[in-house]
Amino acid sequence: MRGQELLTYVVYDITDDRIRLRIAGVCKDYGLDHIQYSVFCGPLDATRRREIFTRLGDTLGDNEGRILMLQLCEKDAAARAEIARGPLAVLRSQQ
C-alpha cells in the first residue's frame, strides 16, 4: 500500500549540460512533469520522494550544482498561483 502522495517540486541549477539532462531524465523516470526550464513537479509518496532524492544526489555526484525538492500538502497545492504567458504557457496548459 502506498502512502499519501504530495505534490512534489524538483528545482535545480546545474551548469553542466550533460548532468542537467541526466537530472531531467531522473525526474521524468518518476513521472514528474517538466513545468519550467529547470523545474519538474508531480505527485510522489514519501518512499518515492526518498528514492528520487537519492538518485538525484547520485546523478549530481561531485559536480557543481544545487537541487531543491519541495512537497506541498493538498491545501497548499490548491492555493498555488501561476502567471504564464508565451510559448511556455501553451505547453503548460496542455499537460
N, C-alpha and C positions, 0 to 999 in steps of 0.2 A: 504494500500500500504506500502510495506517495504522500508526502507531506503537503502542506499548503504552498501553493505557488504564489510568488510575489513578482510584480513587475520589476525586472532587473535591468539596470543600465550598465554597460561597459563603455568607458570613455578612456581613450588613450592618446598619448602624444609620443610618437616614436619617429625618429629621423631616418632610420634605415628602411628603405622601401621593401626589401626582402622580408625583414622581420615584421613590418607593418602588415604586409599581405598575409603572412602566416597568422598573425593575431586575428585579422579579419576572418581567416579560414576557421580558426577555432570557434569564434563567435557563431559563424554560420553552421558549424557542426552541431552546435547546441540549439539550433533553431531560432537564433536571435535575428531580428530584422535590422538591416542597415538603415538608420534614420538620418544620419549626417555623416560627413566625411570620416570622422574618427569616433563615431558613436553607434552602438548597437543596443537594442532593447528587446525584451520578451519575457514571458513568464518562466520562472525556474523555481523549483523547490530547494530546500536547504542543502540536500545532498548534491544536486546538480550545480548549485552555486559553489560549493566547496570544490567539486570536480573541475569546473571550468576555471576557477581561480588558480588552482594548482597547475592546470595545463597552460594558462596564460603566463604564469610565472616561469614555468619550464621553457616556454617558447621565447620569452624575452631573454632568459638566461642572464648573462653578464653584459648584454648590450644596453646602451643608453636608452632610457625611456621611462615613461610613467603610465601606469594602468590604474584606473579607479573603477571600482564596482560599487554600485548603489542599488538598494532594493527599496521599493515603495509598497506600503500596505494598500489595500483596496481604496480606502478613504483618500489617501494622499494621491494615488494614481488617478482617481476620478477627479481630483481637484487640480490636476496639472493644466497648464495653459500653454498654448502654442501659437506662434505667429509664423506663417510660412508664405513665401512669395517666390515666383520664378519657377524654373525647371525642377528644383528640388521639392517644391510644394506639390507639384503634379505627381512626382514619383511617390511621395509620402502618402498622398491621398489614395493612391491605387493599391497600397498594401493592405 
